[in-house]
């Protein structure tokens, strides 16, 4: 099963006791605030979960994989996620079942 | 700048005047715990407009400690992979 915003809304409704509408608003705002902070150039660290880190990528020559045509990949800023120690070790214990 | 959980909580509390800070703090902790638990139970997380977290499988291999040159046996393992949504990619790259 895939976890979506709706799963988080239900969880917040059950565990925190907000009604569904408030819970939905809260979840939307949680992700919106993260996006705003990243957009403004901040890295975000959630201890135990992981870090969202911005990286500046230099321009590089690339290729259109469909046509083989050479193009320049522009200089850009990307966001990466690095899982924290706790989550990493919990994931490593996952056996694939 | 590097922000941590408590700074995110302050930002979120400012937006959400109806909840006090400890409610926001509790909820944020619940969200992160729930997401961690989902991932280590093998579930993927798909947040529209934000991105997708999924597990990537890495086969067992023999690696080397780059400092000592010593061989290290790595077990088959899973790691978390985050793929930002189109929207997030675009917003993060707003300067270009």
N, CA and C atoms of all chains as a GROMACS GRO file, in nm:
protein
  579
    1UNK      N    1   0.083  -0.120   0.000
    1UNK     CA    2   0.000   0.000   0.000
    1UNK      C    3   0.086   0.125   0.000
    2UNK      N    4   0.038   0.227  -0.065
    2UNK     CA    5   0.114   0.352  -0.068
    2UNK      C    6   0.055   0.451   0.033
    3UNK      N    7   0.144   0.515   0.108
    3UNK     CA    8   0.104   0.618   0.203
    3UNK      C    9   0.088   0.750   0.128
    4UNK      N   10  -0.023   0.818   0.149
    4UNK     CA   11  -0.046   0.946   0.082
    4UNK      C   12  -0.079   1.052   0.188
    5UNK      N   13  -0.106   1.174   0.140
    5UNK     CA   14  -0.148   1.280   0.232
    5UNK      C   15  -0.271   1.237   0.310
    6UNK      N   16  -0.362   1.163   0.242
    6UNK     CA   17  -0.482   1.117   0.312
    6UNK      C   18  -0.450   1.026   0.430
    7UNK      N   19  -0.349   0.940   0.416
    7UNK     CA   20  -0.311   0.852   0.527
    7UNK      C   21  -0.264   0.937   0.644
    8UNK      N   22  -0.187   1.044   0.613
    8UNK     CA   23  -0.137   1.131   0.720
    8UNK      C   24  -0.251   1.208   0.785
    9UNK      N   25  -0.349   1.250   0.704
    9UNK     CA   26  -0.466   1.321   0.757
    9UNK      C   27  -0.541   1.230   0.855
   10UNK      N   28  -0.563   1.104   0.816
   10UNK     CA   29  -0.632   1.010   0.904
   10UNK      C   30  -0.555   0.988   1.034
   11UNK      N   31  -0.423   0.975   1.021
   11UNK     CA   32  -0.339   0.952   1.139
   11UNK      C   33  -0.349   1.071   1.235
   12UNK      N   34  -0.339   1.194   1.182
   12UNK     CA   35  -0.346   1.314   1.266
   12UNK      C   36  -0.486   1.326   1.330
   13UNK      N   37  -0.587   1.292   1.253
   13UNK     CA   38  -0.724   1.292   1.305
   13UNK      C   39  -0.735   1.195   1.424
   14UNK      N   40  -0.681   1.074   1.409
   14UNK     CA   41  -0.689   0.972   1.514
   14UNK      C   42  -0.601   1.005   1.635
   15UNK      N   43  -0.478   1.049   1.608
   15UNK     CA   44  -0.379   1.061   1.716
   15UNK      C   45  -0.382   1.197   1.784
   16UNK      N   46  -0.416   1.301   1.708
   16UNK     CA   47  -0.410   1.436   1.766
   16UNK      C   48  -0.551   1.488   1.794
   17UNK      N   49  -0.650   1.432   1.723
   17UNK     CA   50  -0.788   1.469   1.751
   17UNK      C   51  -0.838   1.590   1.675
   18UNK      N   52  -0.763   1.635   1.574
   18UNK     CA   53  -0.815   1.742   1.489
   18UNK      C   54  -0.924   1.682   1.401
   19UNK      N   55  -1.024   1.762   1.362
   19UNK     CA   56  -1.120   1.707   1.267
   19UNK      C   57  -1.054   1.694   1.131
   20UNK      N   58  -1.120   1.622   1.040
   20UNK     CA   59  -1.055   1.589   0.911
   20UNK      C   60  -1.014   1.714   0.833
   21UNK      N   61  -1.098   1.816   0.837
   21UNK     CA   62  -1.067   1.937   0.762
   21UNK      C   63  -0.943   2.006   0.819
   22UNK      N   64  -0.939   2.018   0.952
   22UNK     CA   65  -0.823   2.080   1.018
   22UNK      C   66  -0.697   1.997   0.995
   23UNK      N   67  -0.713   1.866   1.005
   23UNK     CA   68  -0.598   1.777   0.987
   23UNK      C   69  -0.543   1.791   0.846
   24UNK      N   70  -0.632   1.802   0.747
   24UNK     CA   71  -0.589   1.816   0.608
   24UNK      C   72  -0.512   1.947   0.590
   25UNK      N   73  -0.567   2.054   0.650
   25UNK     CA   74  -0.501   2.184   0.643
   25UNK      C   75  -0.361   2.178   0.704
   26UNK      N   76  -0.353   2.108   0.818
   26UNK     CA   77  -0.225   2.100   0.888
   26UNK      C   78  -0.121   2.026   0.803
   27UNK      N   79  -0.161   1.914   0.745
   27UNK     CA   80  -0.069   1.835   0.662
   27UNK      C   81  -0.024   1.916   0.541
   28UNK      N   82  -0.119   1.985   0.477
   28UNK     CA   83  -0.083   2.069   0.361
   28UNK      C   84   0.019   2.175   0.402
   29UNK      N   85  -0.005   2.236   0.518
   29UNK     CA   86   0.085   2.343   0.562
   29UNK      C   87   0.222   2.290   0.602
   30UNK      N   88   0.224   2.172   0.661
   30UNK     CA   89   0.351   2.110   0.698
   30UNK      C   90   0.443   2.100   0.575
   31UNK      N   91   0.390   2.043   0.466
   31UNK     CA   92   0.473   2.028   0.346
   31UNK      C   93   0.497   2.162   0.277
   32UNK      N   94   0.400   2.253   0.285
   32UNK     CA   95   0.418   2.385   0.224
   32UNK      C   96   0.533   2.460   0.293
   33UNK      N   97   0.538   2.454   0.427
   33UNK     CA   98   0.645   2.524   0.500
   33UNK      C   99   0.781   2.466   0.461
   34UNK      N  100   0.790   2.336   0.450
   34UNK     CA  101   0.918   2.275   0.408
   34UNK      C  102   0.956   2.326   0.270
   35UNK      N  103   0.859   2.329   0.179
   35UNK     CA  104   0.889   2.377   0.043
   35UNK      C  105   0.935   2.522   0.045
   36UNK      N  106   0.867   2.606   0.125
   36UNK     CA  107   0.905   2.748   0.132
   36UNK      C  108   1.047   2.765   0.185
   37UNK      N  109   1.080   2.687   0.289
   37UNK     CA  110   1.213   2.699   0.349
   37UNK      C  111   1.321   2.654   0.250
   38UNK      N  112   1.295   2.546   0.178
   38UNK     CA  113   1.392   2.499   0.079
   38UNK      C  114   1.406   2.600  -0.034
   39UNK      N  115   1.294   2.653  -0.077
   39UNK     CA  116   1.290   2.753  -0.184
   39UNK      C  117   1.376   2.875  -0.148
   40UNK      N  118   1.374   2.911  -0.019
   40UNK     CA  119   1.452   3.026   0.028
   40UNK      C  120   1.599   2.991   0.051
   41UNK      N  121   1.636   2.868   0.019
   41UNK     CA  122   1.777   2.831   0.026
   41UNK      C  123   1.821   2.768   0.156
   42UNK      N  124   1.728   2.721   0.237
   42UNK     CA  125   1.765   2.658   0.364
   42UNK      C  126   1.770   2.505   0.352
   43UNK      N  127   1.866   2.444   0.419
   43UNK     CA  128   1.866   2.299   0.436
   43UNK      C  129   1.780   2.270   0.559
   44UNK      N  130   1.716   2.155   0.563
   44UNK     CA  131   1.633   2.123   0.678
   44UNK      C  132   1.674   1.989   0.737
   45UNK      N  133   1.696   1.988   0.868
   45UNK     CA  134   1.738   1.865   0.936
   45UNK      C  135   1.631   1.819   1.031
   46UNK      N  136   1.585   1.696   1.011
   46UNK     CA  137   1.493   1.634   1.105
   46UNK      C  138   1.570   1.523   1.173
   47UNK      N  139   1.611   1.547   1.296
   47UNK     CA  140   1.693   1.445   1.361
   47UNK      C  141   1.612   1.317   1.374
   48UNK      N  142   1.674   1.206   1.344
   48UNK     CA  143   1.606   1.076   1.350
   48UNK      C  144   1.544   1.036   1.219
   49UNK      N  145   1.494   1.134   1.143
   49UNK     CA  146   1.430   1.103   1.015
   49UNK      C  147   1.530   1.122   0.901
   50UNK      N  148   1.571   1.247   0.880
   50UNK     CA  149   1.668   1.271   0.774
   50UNK      C  150   1.679   1.418   0.740
   51UNK      N  151   1.769   1.446   0.647
   51UNK     CA  152   1.795   1.585   0.610
   51UNK      C  153   1.762   1.611   0.464
   52UNK      N  154   1.700   1.728   0.441
   52UNK     CA  155   1.679   1.774   0.304
   52UNK      C  156   1.789   1.875   0.277
   53UNK      N  157   1.874   1.845   0.180
   53UNK     CA  158   1.992   1.925   0.154
   53UNK      C  159   1.986   1.979   0.011
   54UNK      N  160   2.017   2.108  -0.003
   54UNK     CA  161   2.021   2.168  -0.136
   54UNK      C  162   2.162   2.154  -0.193
   55UNK      N  163   2.170   2.126  -0.321
   55UNK     CA  164   2.301   2.116  -0.386
   55UNK      C  165   2.298   2.198  -0.515
   56UNK      N  166   2.407   2.269  -0.537
   56UNK     CA  167   2.419   2.343  -0.663
   56UNK      C  168   2.492   2.257  -0.764
   57UNK      N  169   2.430   2.239  -0.879
   57UNK     CA  170   2.490   2.157  -0.984
   57UNK      C  171   2.542   2.247  -1.093
   58UNK      N  172   2.663   2.218  -1.139
   58UNK     CA  173   2.720   2.297  -1.249
   58UNK      C  174   2.657   2.255  -1.381
   59UNK      N  175   2.665   2.343  -1.477
   59UNK     CA  176   2.618   2.309  -1.612
   59UNK      C  177   2.706   2.197  -1.666
   60UNK      N  178   2.649   2.106  -1.741
   60UNK     CA  179   2.729   1.997  -1.799
   60UNK      C  180   2.668   1.958  -1.934
   61UNK      N  181   2.753   1.900  -2.021
   61UNK     CA  182   2.698   1.855  -2.148
   61UNK      C  183   2.614   1.729  -2.126
   62UNK      N  184   2.501   1.722  -2.189
   62UNK     CA  185   2.417   1.603  -2.177
   62UNK      C  186   2.366   1.564  -2.314
   63UNK      N  187   2.278   1.465  -2.315
   63UNK     CA  188   2.224   1.418  -2.442
   63UNK      C  189   2.076   1.393  -2.425
   64UNK      N  190   2.000   1.423  -2.526
   64UNK     CA  191   1.861   1.384  -2.525
   64UNK      C  192   1.858   1.232  -2.549
   65UNK      N  193   1.813   1.155  -2.452
   65UNK     CA  194   1.823   1.010  -2.466
   65UNK      C  195   1.739   0.956  -2.582
   66UNK      N  196   1.637   1.029  -2.621
   66UNK     CA  197   1.552   0.980  -2.730
   66UNK      C  198   1.616   1.005  -2.867
   67UNK      N  199   1.667   1.127  -2.884
   67UNK     CA  200   1.717   1.164  -3.017
   67UNK      C  201   1.870   1.154  -3.027
   68UNK      N  202   1.939   1.146  -2.912
   68UNK     CA  203   2.084   1.140  -2.914
   68UNK      C  204   2.148   1.276  -2.934
   69UNK      N  205   2.064   1.377  -2.949
   69UNK     CA  206   2.110   1.514  -2.972
   69UNK      C  207   2.184   1.568  -2.849
   70UNK      N  208   2.294   1.639  -2.874
   70UNK     CA  209   2.370   1.694  -2.761
   70UNK      C  210   2.306   1.823  -2.712
   71UNK      N  211   2.287   1.834  -2.583
   71UNK     CA  212   2.231   1.955  -2.523
   71UNK      C  213   2.311   1.990  -2.399
   72UNK      N  214   2.302   2.114  -2.356
   72UNK     CA  215   2.369   2.152  -2.232
   72UNK      C  216   2.267   2.144  -2.120
   73UNK      N  217   2.303   2.074  -2.013
   73UNK     CA  218   2.218   2.072  -1.894
   73UNK      C  219   2.259   2.196  -1.814
   74UNK      N  220   2.166   2.286  -1.794
   74UNK     CA  221   2.197   2.414  -1.728
   74UNK      C  222   2.237   2.396  -1.582
   75UNK      N  223   2.308   2.496  -1.535
   75UNK     CA  224   2.340   2.505  -1.393
   75UNK      C  225   2.208   2.507  -1.316
   76UNK      N  226   2.199   2.433  -1.207
   76UNK     CA  227   2.072   2.431  -1.135
   76UNK      C  228   2.091   2.396  -0.989
   77UNK      N  229   1.984   2.419  -0.912
   77UNK     CA  230   1.986   2.382  -0.771
   77UNK      C  231   1.886   2.269  -0.751
   78UNK      N  232   1.931   2.164  -0.682
   78UNK     CA  233   1.843   2.048  -0.661
   78UNK      C  234   1.835   2.017  -0.512
   79UNK      N  235   1.728   1.946  -0.475
   79UNK     CA  236   1.714   1.906  -0.336
   79UNK      C  237   1.739   1.756  -0.326
   80UNK      N  238   1.816   1.716  -0.224
   80UNK     CA  239   1.840   1.574  -0.201
   80UNK      C  240   1.794   1.538  -0.060
   81UNK      N  241   1.769   1.412  -0.038
   81UNK     CA  242   1.731   1.366   0.095
   81UNK      C  243   1.830   1.261   0.141
   82UNK      N  244   1.876   1.278   0.264
   82UNK     CA  245   1.970   1.180   0.320
   82UNK      C  246   1.908   1.131   0.450
   83UNK      N  247   1.880   1.003   0.458
   83UNK     CA  248   1.813   0.953   0.578
   83UNK      C  249   1.904   0.962   0.699
   84UNK      N  250   1.845   0.986   0.814
   84UNK     CA  251   1.920   0.998   0.938
   84UNK      C  252   1.963   0.863   0.992
   85UNK      N  253   2.052   0.864   1.090
   85UNK     CA  254   2.107   0.740   1.148
   85UNK      C  255   1.998   0.644   1.191
   86UNK      N  256   1.898   0.697   1.262
   86UNK     CA  257   1.796   0.611   1.319
   86UNK      C  258   1.715   0.543   1.208
   87UNK      N  259   1.667   0.625   1.115
   87UNK     CA  260   1.586   0.569   1.005
   87UNK      C  261   1.670   0.473   0.921
   88UNK      N  262   1.796   0.512   0.896
   88UNK     CA  263   1.883   0.429   0.815
   88UNK      C  264   1.899   0.289   0.874
   89UNK      N  265   1.920   0.283   1.006
   89UNK     CA  266   1.940   0.150   1.065
   89UNK      C  267   1.809   0.071   1.070
   90UNK      N  268   1.696   0.143   1.086
   90UNK     CA  269   1.567   0.073   1.083
   90UNK      C  270   1.540   0.016   0.943
   91UNK      N  271   1.577   0.092   0.840
   91UNK     CA  272   1.556   0.047   0.702
   91UNK      C  273   1.647  -0.071   0.671
   92UNK      N  274   1.770  -0.066   0.722
   92UNK     CA  275   1.863  -0.176   0.694
   92UNK      C  276   1.814  -0.307   0.753
   93UNK      N  277   1.736  -0.296   0.861
   93UNK     CA  278   1.681  -0.416   0.924
   93UNK      C  279   1.563  -0.473   0.845
   94UNK      N  280   1.510  -0.392   0.752
   94UNK     CA  281   1.398  -0.438   0.670
   94UNK      C  282   1.447  -0.551   0.579
   95UNK      N  283   1.371  -0.662   0.574
   95UNK     CA  284   1.422  -0.779   0.501
   95UNK      C  285   1.362  -0.797   0.362
   96UNK      N  286   1.284  -0.699   0.319
   96UNK     CA  287   1.230  -0.709   0.184
   96UNK      C  288   1.095  -0.777   0.177
   97UNK      N  289   1.044  -0.818   0.291
   97UNK     CA  290   0.910  -0.882   0.289
   97UNK      C  291   0.802  -0.780   0.312
   98UNK      N  292   2.130   2.863   0.509
   98UNK     CA  293   2.110   2.838   0.652
   98UNK      C  294   2.061   2.695   0.674
   99UNK      N  295   2.094   2.639   0.786
   99UNK     CA  296   2.046   2.505   0.818
   99UNK      C  297   1.940   2.516   0.927
  100UNK      N  298   1.823   2.463   0.900
  100UNK     CA  299   1.716   2.470   0.998
  100UNK      C  300   1.689   2.332   1.055
  101UNK      N  301   1.646   2.326   1.177
  101UNK     CA  302   1.610   2.197   1.234
  101UNK      C  303   1.462   2.192   1.265
  102UNK      N  304   1.423   2.083   1.327
  102UNK     CA  305   1.282   2.057   1.352
  102UNK      C  306   1.216   2.171   1.431
  103UNK      N  307   1.284   2.224   1.534
  103UNK     CA  308   1.218   2.326   1.616
  103UNK      C  309   1.195   2.456   1.540
  104UNK      N  310   1.288   2.486   1.446
  104UNK     CA  311   1.266   2.607   1.366
  104UNK      C  312   1.150   2.590   1.269
  105UNK      N  313   1.136   2.468   1.218
  105UNK     CA  314   1.022   2.439   1.131
  105UNK      C  315   0.893   2.450   1.211
  106UNK      N  316   0.898   2.402   1.334
  106UNK     CA  317   0.780   2.409   1.422
  106UNK      C  318   0.740   2.554   1.449
  107UNK      N  319   0.838   2.642   1.472
  107UNK     CA  320   0.807   2.784   1.492
  107UNK      C  321   0.739   2.844   1.369
  108UNK      N  322   0.794   2.811   1.252
  108UNK     CA  323   0.734   2.862   1.128
  108UNK      C  324   0.591   2.814   1.109
  109UNK      N  325   0.571   2.688   1.142
  109UNK     CA  326   0.440   2.627   1.126
  109UNK      C  327   0.341   2.685   1.228
  110UNK      N  328   0.389   2.713   1.348
  110UNK     CA  329   0.302   2.771   1.452
  110UNK      C  330   0.256   2.911   1.413
  111UNK      N  331   0.344   2.987   1.348
  111UNK     CA  332   0.307   3.122   1.305
  111UNK      C  333   0.192   3.117   1.206
  112UNK      N  334   0.195   3.017   1.118
  112UNK     CA  335   0.089   3.002   1.019
  112UNK      C  336  -0.040   2.955   1.083
  113UNK      N  337  -0.024   2.873   1.184
  113UNK     CA  338  -0.138   2.805   1.242
  113UNK      C  339  -0.169   2.862   1.379
  114UNK      N  340  -0.225   2.981   1.380
  114UNK     CA  341  -0.244   3.053   1.506
  114UNK      C  342  -0.340   2.981   1.602
  115UNK      N  343  -0.428   2.895   1.546
  115UNK     CA  344  -0.526   2.830   1.633
  115UNK      C  345  -0.467   2.721   1.723
  116UNK      N  346  -0.351   2.666   1.684
  116UNK     CA  347  -0.292   2.561   1.766
  116UNK      C  348  -0.176   2.617   1.846
  117UNK      N  349  -0.162   2.572   1.967
  117UNK     CA  350  -0.045   2.618   2.041
  117UNK      C  351   0.077   2.539   1.997
  118UNK      N  352   0.192   2.589   2.037
  118UNK     CA  353   0.316   2.534   1.986
  118UNK      C  354   0.336   2.387   2.023
  119UNK      N  355   0.290   2.350   2.141
  119UNK     CA  356   0.314   2.210   2.181
  119UNK      C  357   0.227   2.114   2.099
  120UNK      N  358   0.108   2.160   2.056
  120UNK     CA  359   0.026   2.077   1.966
  120UNK      C  360   0.097   2.057   1.832
  121UNK      N  361   0.153   2.168   1.782
  121UNK     CA  362   0.223   2.161   1.654
  121UNK      C  363   0.342   2.067   1.666
  122UNK      N  364   0.415   2.082   1.777
  122UNK     CA  365   0.532   1.999   1.801
  122UNK      C  366   0.495   1.850   1.805
  123UNK      N  367   0.389   1.820   1.877
  123UNK     CA  368   0.342   1.683   1.890
  123UNK      C  369   0.302   1.627   1.752
  124UNK      N  370   0.231   1.709   1.675
  124UNK     CA  371   0.184   1.664   1.543
  124UNK      C  372   0.300   1.640   1.448
  125UNK      N  373   0.400   1.730   1.451
  125UNK     CA  374   0.515   1.714   1.362
  125UNK      C  375   0.590   1.584   1.398
  126UNK      N  376   0.604   1.560   1.526
  126UNK     CA  377   0.671   1.436   1.569
  126UNK      C  378   0.592   1.314   1.520
  127UNK      N  379   0.461   1.322   1.531
  127UNK     CA  380   0.374   1.211   1.485
  127UNK      C  381   0.390   1.188   1.335
  128UNK      N  382   0.396   1.297   1.258
  128UNK     CA  383   0.410   1.285   1.112
  128UNK      C  384   0.542   1.214   1.079
  129UNK      N  385   0.651   1.260   1.142
  129UNK     CA  386   0.782   1.203   1.109
  129UNK      C  387   0.791   1.057   1.153
  130UNK      N  388   0.736   1.027   1.272
  130UNK     CA  389   0.736   0.888   1.320
  130UNK      C  390   0.656   0.798   1.226
  131UNK      N  391   0.542   0.849   1.184
  131UNK     CA  392   0.455   0.771   1.096
  131UNK      C  393   0.523   0.746   0.962
  132UNK      N  394   0.591   0.848   0.911
  132UNK     CA  395   0.660   0.831   0.783
  132UNK      C  396   0.775   0.732   0.797
  133UNK      N  397   0.851   0.741   0.908
  133UNK     CA  398   0.960   0.646   0.930
  133UNK      C  399   0.907   0.505   0.937
  134UNK      N  400   0.802   0.487   1.016
  134UNK     CA  401   0.746   0.355   1.037
  134UNK      C  402   0.694   0.295   0.906
  135UNK      N  403   0.630   0.379   0.826
  135UNK     CA  404   0.580   0.332   0.696
  135UNK      C  405   0.695   0.284   0.609
  136UNK      N  406   0.803   0.362   0.607
  136UNK     CA  407   0.917   0.326   0.522
  136UNK      C  408   0.983   0.197   0.570
  137UNK      N  409   1.005   0.184   0.700
  137UNK     CA  410   1.074   0.061   0.742
  137UNK      C  411   0.980  -0.059   0.746
  138UNK      N  412   0.851  -0.038   0.720
  138UNK     CA  413   0.761  -0.151   0.700
  138UNK      C  414   0.753  -0.185   0.551
  139UNK      N  415   0.830  -0.112   0.471
  139UNK     CA  416   0.837  -0.144   0.328
  139UNK      C  417   0.736  -0.071   0.242
  140UNK      N  418   0.671   0.032   0.298
  140UNK     CA  419   0.572   0.105   0.220
  140UNK      C  420   0.632   0.229   0.156
  141UNK      N  421   0.578   0.265   0.040
  141UNK     CA  422   0.627   0.389  -0.020
  141UNK      C  423   0.533   0.504   0.019
  142UNK      N  424   0.586   0.625   0.017
  142UNK     CA  425   0.509   0.743   0.056
  142UNK      C  426   0.504   0.837  -0.062
  143UNK      N  427   0.384   0.873  -0.102
  143UNK     CA  428   0.368   0.960  -0.218
  143UNK      C  429   0.292   1.084  -0.175
  144UNK      N  430   0.362   1.197  -0.168
  144UNK     CA  431   0.299   1.322  -0.126
  144UNK      C  432   0.288   1.412  -0.249
  145UNK      N  433   0.165   1.429  -0.299
  145UNK     CA  434   0.144   1.512  -0.418
  145UNK      C  435   0.197   1.653  -0.396
  146UNK      N  436   0.275   1.700  -0.492
  146UNK     CA  437   0.327   1.836  -0.485
  146UNK      C  438   0.455   1.846  -0.404
  147UNK      N  439   0.493   1.737  -0.337
  147UNK     CA  440   0.616   1.740  -0.257
  147UNK      C  441   0.717   1.640  -0.313
  148UNK      N  442   0.679   1.513  -0.310
  148UNK     CA  443   0.770   1.413  -0.364
  148UNK      C  444   0.736   1.274  -0.315
  149UNK      N  445   0.818   1.179  -0.356
  149UNK     CA  446   0.794   1.039  -0.322
  149UNK      C  447   0.914   0.980  -0.249
  150UNK      N  448   0.886   0.909  -0.141
  150UNK     CA  449   0.991   0.835  -0.070
  150UNK      C  450   0.970   0.687  -0.101
  151UNK      N  451   1.075   0.620  -0.144
  151UNK     CA  452   1.061   0.476  -0.166
  151UNK      C  453   1.190   0.407  -0.123
  152UNK      N  454   1.187   0.275  -0.117
  152UNK     CA  455   1.306   0.201  -0.079
  152UNK      C  456   1.377   0.152  -0.204
  153UNK      N  457   1.507   0.164  -0.206
  153UNK     CA  458   1.587   0.108  -0.314
  153UNK      C  459   1.665  -0.009  -0.258
  154UNK      N  460   1.668  -0.117  -0.335
  154UNK     CA  461   1.739  -0.236  -0.290
  154UNK      C  462   1.881  -0.234  -0.346
  155UNK      N  463   1.978  -0.266  -0.261
  155UNK     CA  464   2.116  -0.277  -0.306
  155UNK      C  465   2.162  -0.419  -0.282
  156UNK      N  466   2.214  -0.484  -0.385
  156UNK     CA  467   2.261  -0.621  -0.368
  156UNK      C  468   2.386  -0.626  -0.282
  157UNK      N  469   2.410  -0.744  -0.225
  157UNK     CA  470   2.532  -0.760  -0.145
  157UNK      C  471   2.652  -0.751  -0.238
  158UNK      N  472   2.758  -0.692  -0.191
  158UNK     CA  473   2.879  -0.681  -0.272
  158UNK      C  474   3.000  -0.669  -0.180
  159UNK      N  475   3.116  -0.690  -0.237
  159UNK     CA  476   3.238  -0.670  -0.160
  159UNK      C  477   3.291  -0.532  -0.192
  160UNK      N  478   3.301  -0.450  -0.090
  160UNK     CA  479   3.350  -0.315  -0.111
  160UNK      C  480   3.487  -0.302  -0.044
  161UNK      N  481   3.548  -0.189  -0.059
  161UNK     CA  482   3.675  -0.165   0.006
  161UNK      C  483   3.667  -0.041   0.093
  162UNK      N  484   3.734  -0.049   0.205
  162UNK     CA  485   3.750   0.070   0.286
  162UNK      C  486   3.851   0.158   0.213
  163UNK      N  487   3.808   0.275   0.165
  163UNK     CA  488   3.899   0.356   0.081
  163UNK      C  489   4.024   0.402   0.156
  164UNK      N  490   4.017   0.407   0.285
  164UNK     CA  491   4.133   0.453   0.362
  164UNK      C  492   4.239   0.343   0.377
  165UNK      N  493   4.192   0.222   0.410
  165UNK     CA  494   4.287   0.115   0.440
  165UNK      C  495   4.303   0.015   0.326
  166UNK      N  496   4.208   0.017   0.228
  166UNK     CA  497   4.214  -0.079   0.119
  166UNK      C  498   4.160  -0.215   0.156
  167UNK      N  499   4.119  -0.230   0.279
  167UNK     CA  500   4.066  -0.356   0.333
  167UNK      C  501   3.930  -0.392   0.268
  168UNK      N  502   3.907  -0.519   0.241
  168UNK     CA  503   3.779  -0.562   0.184
  168UNK      C  504   3.671  -0.569   0.291
  169UNK      N  505   3.555  -0.522   0.256
  169UNK     CA  506   3.443  -0.525   0.349
  169UNK      C  507   3.325  -0.591   0.276
  170UNK      N  508   3.262  -0.689   0.340
  170UNK     CA  509   3.146  -0.753   0.277
  170UNK      C  510   3.021  -0.674   0.313
  171UNK      N  511   2.954  -0.622   0.211
  171UNK     CA  512   2.828  -0.549   0.238
  171UNK      C  513   2.712  -0.643   0.210
  172UNK      N  514   2.620  -0.650   0.304
  172UNK     CA  515   2.500  -0.732   0.290
  172UNK      C  516   2.403  -0.666   0.192
  173UNK      N  517   2.312  -0.744   0.142
  173UNK     CA  518   2.201  -0.689   0.065
  173UNK      C  519   2.125  -0.594   0.158
  174UNK      N  520   2.094  -0.475   0.109
  174UNK     CA  521   2.029  -0.380   0.199
  174UNK      C  522   1.936  -0.285   0.125
  175UNK      N  523   1.858  -0.214   0.202
  175UNK     CA  524   1.764  -0.116   0.147
  175UNK      C  525   1.804   0.023   0.194
  176UNK      N  526   1.783   0.120   0.107
  176UNK     CA  527   1.805   0.260   0.146
  176UNK      C  528   1.682   0.341   0.104
  177UNK      N  529   1.665   0.456   0.167
  177UNK     CA  530   1.553   0.543   0.132
  177UNK      C  531   1.592   0.629   0.014
  178UNK      N  532   1.501   0.638  -0.082
  178UNK     CA  533   1.524   0.725  -0.196
  178UNK      C  534   1.412   0.829  -0.200
  179UNK      N  535   1.449   0.956  -0.215
  179UNK     CA  536   1.349   1.062  -0.225
  179UNK      C  537   1.353   1.120  -0.366
  180UNK      N  538   1.237   1.125  -0.428
  180UNK     CA  539   1.228   1.187  -0.560
  180UNK      C  540   1.139   1.310  -0.547
  181UNK      N  541   1.198   1.430  -0.559
  181UNK     CA  542   1.116   1.551  -0.545
  181UNK      C  543   1.013   1.562  -0.658
  182UNK      N  544   0.899   1.621  -0.628
  182UNK     CA  545   0.796   1.642  -0.730
  182UNK      C  546   0.842   1.749  -0.827
  183UNK      N  547   0.774   1.758  -0.941
  183UNK     CA  548   0.806   1.862  -1.040
  183UNK      C  549   0.798   1.999  -0.974
  184UNK      N  550   0.694   2.019  -0.894
  184UNK     CA  551   0.674   2.149  -0.830
  184UNK      C  552   0.792   2.184  -0.739
  185UNK      N  553   0.833   2.088  -0.656
  185UNK     CA  554   0.943   2.115  -0.563
  185UNK      C  555   1.073   2.141  -0.638
  186UNK      N  556   1.099   2.061  -0.742
  186UNK     CA  557   1.219   2.081  -0.824
  186UNK      C  558   1.224   2.223  -0.879
  187UNK      N  559   1.108   2.266  -0.930
  187UNK     CA  560   1.098   2.397  -0.992
  187UNK      C  561   1.118   2.508  -0.889
  188UNK      N  562   1.055   2.491  -0.773
  188UNK     CA  563   1.062   2.596  -0.671
  188UNK      C  564   1.201   2.609  -0.612
  189UNK      N  565   1.269   2.495  -0.598
  189UNK     CA  566   1.404   2.498  -0.540
  189UNK      C  567   1.503   2.563  -0.637
  190UNK      N  568   1.472   2.552  -0.764
  190UNK     CA  569   1.561   2.603  -0.868
  190UNK      C  570   1.517   2.740  -0.918
  191UNK      N  571   1.448   2.816  -0.833
  191UNK     CA  572   1.383   2.941  -0.876
  191UNK      C  573   1.480   3.050  -0.923
  192UNK      N  574   1.606   3.040  -0.884
  192UNK     CA  575   1.702   3.145  -0.920
  192UNK      C  576   1.740   3.140  -1.067
  193UNK      N  577   1.726   3.022  -1.130
  193UNK     CA  578   1.771   3.010  -1.269
  193UNK      C  579   1.655   3.025  -1.368
   0.00000   0.00000   0.00000
